[in-house]
Amino acid sequence: MNAINQSGWRPEMGKGGDAAPATFTGNRALMLEEATIFEIGSTATTGVDLADAPAAPSRLGSLARSAPIGLPGLSEPETVRHYTRLSRQNYAIDLGLFPLGSCTMKHNPRLNERVARMPGFADVHPLQPVDTVQGALGVINELAVWLIELTGMHGVAMSPKAGAHGELCGILCIKAALEKRGEGHRKVVLVPESAHGTNPATAAFAGFQVEDIPATAEGRVDTAALKARLGPDVAAVMITNPNTCGLFERDLKEISDAVHATGGYVYCDGANFNAIVGRVRPGDLGVDAMHINLHKTFSTPHGGGGPGSGPVVLSEALSPFGPLPFTERHADGHITLVEEETVEDRHPDSFGRMVAFHGQMGMFTRALAYILSHGADGLRQVAEDAVLNANYVLRSLEDTLDAPFAASGPCMHEAIFSDAGLPDGFSTIDIAKGLIDEGYHPMTVYFPLVVHGAMLVEPTETESKAALDQFIGALRSVAERAKAGDASLKSAPYFAPRRRLDETLAARKPVLAWKDAVA
Amino acid sequence: MRYLPLTDTDRTAMLATIGAASIDDLFADVPEAARLDGPIHGLPNHASELSVERHMAALARQNTVAGDVPFFLGCGAYRHHVPASVDHLIQRGEYLTAYTPYQPEIAQGTLQMLFEFQSQVARLLGTDVANASMYDGSTACWEAIGMARRITRRSKAILSSGLHPHYVSVANTMAKYTGDTLETSLPTLAADTDIDALIAAIDDDTSCVVVQYPDILGRIADLTPLADVCHAKKALLIAVVTEPVALGAITSPGEMDADIVVGEGQSIGVGLQFGGPYVGLFGCKEKYVRQMPGRLCGETVDADGKRGFVLTLSTREQHIRREKATSNICTNSGLCALAFSIHMTLLGEAGLRGLAELNHAGASAAADRLAQVPGVELVTPVFFNEFTLKLPREARPIVRELADRGILAGVSLGRLYPGEDALENGLVVAVTETTTAEDLETLATALQEVLA
């Protein structure tokens, strides 16, 4: 058995493509250039066959379309080829480790895709009579139960469409609760410097004034400073736990007690719940509201930027204020829907509706399948392996890259490095672009803001030790090239479908849509 | 557990590398009181793929599948045929398991797709530009109201009575917290839209007028006069399109000089999915682009001079501007936008127009047939693929009774406007290319029996 190469086959590094001749097509073997649909399609081409329209009078009045729209069409084979060729210019979890801190790019199980496509879920209209959608409401209800149990909370709002939408939901619950108490004058929301940008944006959107809470040198919230700022004008504290430096906020319970004692609420950004699922319940830490990114912890696919899903678990104090609609399971198992019609009787303090219909049903089915697949033991193992993998990366690289919080104790699900050890002329962006040539998507860079030139690495639990070892080797190699002053790194990547792109030009002269006519 | 690659041997070796005695050491920062040492209440241990599939299939079987029965529901979500290649392509791992394209050198697939999507949407809506998508139509609608507030520095929005009531609900919720004043009203079971009333209501405090096209009852009206008065009063016209297929048959709001056009793109490529995930469309005039919420993809060049695409104008967004951002939105509906874009590419202009014609002709025939049922009256003479009937009595119980007979007959206005007696006899019926002549006959016959 020892003959098997467990470290993975690794080709000898060539000298790159400097001697490669130009090609007639601009393609390079499997790296295929692809024009836009506006250049290869035509308005007369279609890839669908439609039945003939029945004879019936037109009822469009004066509004019947006369002008062309300019939408290019392709035949089916051309369409499949166009989108397949484009897809090959993307990095993806299916291709390799995707170490984006704060994003939890874990494997997306295909069972979940199969389940979401069952006609009983995929081909059901949101306004069907409730008796005809008991299974769909059952999924929402069952997932709600597990989310409440996993977080130790009291209720859950299922309808928010994404993490930031969930933040808004939680903050609106807080606002509604304050108004009900006659304390609508509380205008301040405290947000740590290390927070995701969505936190201050959400608070501002809901009409609050945002004040920063400083971080300590060890990467946690400055509890003393936070407590000193609490008072009758503070509505809420928004805190991320584990935080964006990858550390557990040890004082969260103490902070929650202090916030509650002064009449405020605690919002927790649940982006990093993956590190503690099955091991820690935010409800036990005094959290009043927390969104859960189903596309992170519960593996629903990121899809190149959405759709996400951001249910919000709520404490007993905030549950009455949650948004419409929600499900109620009765003793006989029948599930009803609380909407505008029944809200006065069943849920009079609800702050209202956040979205048409019921939220991200397609994500609920996937997340439920994920939870049931892992079960109680598997979810706990998820947190443990995610934390183990991150600490393995941290300790394997702390001799190569500056790890500002290496002495703060173990990290949770992500390891943070800074650009402190890099020589003049080299920065985090060069490390990131160098990793691209090594076959990896870069880690999260320049976030959180509290670390200079931050590199935030989140391997997730779905990476094997061999995959981590190779990644660690690659990152070490790139860092050592920077430290050795290897100027070639400044122009990386060399082997991606595109070299560094001119983002300044894109912003200065925005070209946001195809401008020319289509054949 | 099948999704977890580490073995116990790996874990032991890794703990040694880390210098930790046990996994618990890595959770040392968690206070004792917060450690969950027992199982999760009621949740069984891990399960095989087969058993989870069975559990989910049992839940799925408790739903009436739209495609299995005569089906006539619309009102913001429409059942269209999605070509097989759409779902095949969006399941490619390079799309499905990619992240937001923040590293453009290795995300050109997603970026070029978004550029194409933005271009398709802008042309469809008749706007100069469109963003990379929003959560859905209802959230795009309230984002548009906020954008109008920022542009006009006024905070009174006038919402048409024909705007989807859920969209009104969402806008009302948000307005409570953002300081917008909304003027809203209920629709009437009548042929005419409220365009004239909207024109009369615009004043010097009006930030925007929000009008749905086609509206919740299926009616369509020329928006040009409304746009003219809005602009004369320095207000914006926001048009909402919940059925984008309609724009293959009728003039787009942008062509009628709407400033912002938002919509629900679910009809194209996405499917019903019990209400989500969907794809919000958001287009506007070029001069307003810097006040737009959400992601935008733009064209540029790389270091070798090759054309490429990047996310751009991100100084509008929360990850850069934090509390000063145009919206707190962080994501878009990337994969749904991809489905939309692929389906739209398959259709092309010719296909979209053919599809729209098919929808309209089917709906027109259905309106004639159902209006023949004794006691049933067609309220909306001008429509695209959705129309409103007035039944001789309350529609909601009739819809339930027809559902018991295996027919999903449409959306009763009583469901959308509970407690509004003047609307309770209204039934909104949608017809698409998936509706057959047999479906229509089944509905007409059953409706006649139920009403007899």
Interface residues (C-beta under 8 A of the other chain):
Chain A: E34 T36 I37 F38 G41 S42 T43 A44 T45 T46 G47 V48 L50 A51 A53 P54 A55 A56 P57 S58 R59 L60 G61 S62 L63 A64 R65 S66 A67 P68 I69 G70 L71 P72 G73 L74 E76 T79 V80 H82 Y83 T84 L86 S87 R88 Q89 N90 Y91 A92 I93 D94 L95 F98 L100 C103 M105 H107 N108 P109 L111 E113 R114 V115 A116 R117 M118 P119 G120 F121 A122 D123 V124 H125 P126 L127 Q128 P129 D131 T132 V133 Q134 G135 A136 G138 V139 E142 V145 W146 E149 L150 G152 K161 A162 G163 A164 H165 E167 L168 L172 K175 H196 G197 T198 P200 A201 T202 A203 A204 F205 A206 G207 V210 L247 F248 R250 L252 K253 I276 G278 R279 V280 R281 D284 L285 S299 P301 H302 G303 G304 G305 G306 P307 G308 S309 P323 L324 E339 E340 E341 F351 G352 R353 M354 V355 A356 F357 H358 G359 Q360 M361 G362 M363 T365 L368 A369 I371 L372 S373 H374 G375 A376 D377 G378 L379 Q381 V382 E384 D385 V387 L388 N389 N391 Y392 L394 R395 S396 G409 P410 M412 A432 K433 I436 H441 P442 F447 E461 T462 E463 S464 K465 A467 S491 P493 A496 P497 R498 R499 R500 L501 D502 E503 L505 A506 A507 P510 V511 L512 A513 W514 V518
Chain B: M1 R2 Y3 L4 P5 L6 D10 R11 A13 M14 L15 T17 I18 G19 A20 I23 D25 L26 F27 A28 D29 V30 P31 A33 A34 R35 L36 P39 I40 H41 G42 L43 P44 N45 H46 A47 E49 V52 E53 H55 M56 A57 A58 L59 A60 R61 Q62 N63 T64 V65 A66 G67 D68 F71 L73 C75 G76 A77 R79 P83 S85 D87 H88 L89 I90 Q91 R92 G93 E94 Y95 L96 T97 A98 Y99 T100 P101 Q103 P104 E105 I106 A107 Q108 G109 T110 Q112 M113 L114 F115 E116 Q118 S119 Q120 A122 R123 L124 D128 V129 A130 A132 S133 Y135 D136 G137 S138 T139 H164 P165 H166 Y167 S169 V170 N172 T173 K176 Y177 T178 G179 I220 A221 D222 L247 G248 A249 I250 T251 S252 E255 E264 G271 L272 Q273 F274 G275 G276 P277 Y278 V279 V289 R295 L296 C297 G298 E299 T300 V301 D302 A303 D304 K306 G308 F309 V310 T312 L313 S314 T315 E317 Q318 H319 I320 R321 R322 E323 K324 A325 S327 N328 I329 C330 T331 N332 S333 G334 L335 C336 A337 L338 I342 M344 T345 L346 L347 G348 E349 A350 G351 L352 R353 G354 L355 E357 L358 H360 A361 G362 A363 S364 A365 A367 D368 P381 V382 F383 F384 V399 R400 A403 L408 V411 R415 L416 P418 G419 E433 A437
